[in-house]
Amino acid sequence: MALDDILMEAEEKMEKTEQVVQREFSGLRTGKASSAIVENILVEVYGSQMRLREVAGITTPEPRLIVIQPWDVTTLQPIEKAIQKSNLGLNPAIDKKIIRIAIPELSTERRLEIIKAAKKMAEDGRVAVRHVRRDSIEALKKDSKAGGITEDDQEIAEKDIQKLTDSYIAKIDQHLAHKEKELITV
């Protein structure tokens, strides 16, 4: 594998990791309604697990209300059960053919729990970035032993990979700081 290919692959993987962390953060509840809070909840329908966004339309008509309208009315009960099991602290209410979820104010205790979960997600992201770094450096060493690159090039590339790693870890930390600020703000 060429030197540039190893560096590009490392950066792509680190960028994807950052995007995953951002997506996970968007699912954390902050006190205002967002479809991201519930869209990835797994619902047991049609004999399999499906994401809520695949079986229903999700809207937020008011700042503290989420409305879920299933494509198939028979999925109302499974959706309600999935939301209750999701450990998000939400209480769905079936209203004819839709489900309404009123978003309550977050207590200080609940905010701290959510911040703790966000910190764990961020740490998982940092670990994933470090794994990419390790794999990339191993690929460099393999190329160096095979004679594909010189030792000097390998050292320079390792420093580049370390710079990439540091920058993506910093980006994840920025996302975490932003999410913490968002959660603490009442």
Residue pairs with C-beta under 8 A, 6 or more apart in sequence:
1 139
1 143
1 148
2 148
3 140
3 143
3 148
3 149
3 153
3 157
6 136
6 139
6 140
6 143
6 157
7 136
7 157
7 160
7 161
7 164
9 136
10 132
10 133
10 135
10 136
10 161
10 164
11 164
13 132
14 129
14 132
14 164
14 165
14 168
15 168
17 125
17 128
17 129
17 132
17 168
17 172
18 125
18 129
18 168
18 171
18 172
18 175
20 125
20 128
21 121
21 122
21 124
21 125
21 172
21 175
22 175
24 121
25 118
25 121
25 175
25 176
25 179
26 34
26 36
27 36
27 37
27 39
27 40
28 37
28 114
28 117
28 118
28 121
28 179
28 183
29 37
29 88
29 89
29 90
29 103
29 106
29 114
30 106
30 114
30 182
30 183
31 103
31 105
31 106
31 183
31 186
32 63
32 64
32 103
33 60
33 62
33 63
33 64
33 65
33 66
33 101
33 103
34 60
34 66
35 53
35 58
35 59
35 60
35 66
37 66
37 88
37 90
37 103
38 52
38 58
38 66
38 68
38 83
38 86
38 88
38 90
38 101
39 51
39 52
39 53
39 58
40 51
40 52
40 53
41 51
41 52
41 82
41 83
41 86
41 88
42 49
42 50
42 51
42 52
42 82
43 49
43 50
43 51
43 52
43 55
43 75
43 78
43 79
43 82
44 78
44 81
44 82
45 55
45 72
45 75
45 78
45 79
52 58
52 68
52 79
52 82
52 83
55 70
55 71
55 72
55 75
55 79
56 68
56 69
56 70
56 71
56 75
56 79
56 99
57 68
57 69
57 71
58 66
58 67
58 68
58 69
59 66
59 67
59 69
60 66
60 67
61 67
64 102
64 103
64 104
65 100
65 101
65 102
65 103
66 100
66 101
66 103
67 98
67 99
67 100
67 101
68 79
68 92
68 98
68 99
68 100
68 101
69 97
69 98
69 99
70 76
70 79
70 97
70 98
70 99
73 97
76 94
76 97
76 99
77 94
79 92
79 99
80 92
80 94
80 99
83 90
83 92
83 99
83 101
84 90
84 91
84 92
89 104
89 110
90 101
90 103
91 101
91 102
91 104
92 99
92 100
92 101
93 99
93 100
93 101
93 102
106 114
106 183
111 183
111 184
114 183
115 179
115 180
115 183
115 184
118 176
118 179
118 180
118 183
119 176
122 172
122 173
122 175
122 176
125 172
126 169
126 172
129 165
129 168
129 169
129 172
130 165
130 169
132 165
133 161
133 162
133 164
133 165
136 161
137 158
137 161
140 149
140 154
140 157
140 158
140 161
141 154
143 149
143 154
144 150
144 151
144 154
149 157
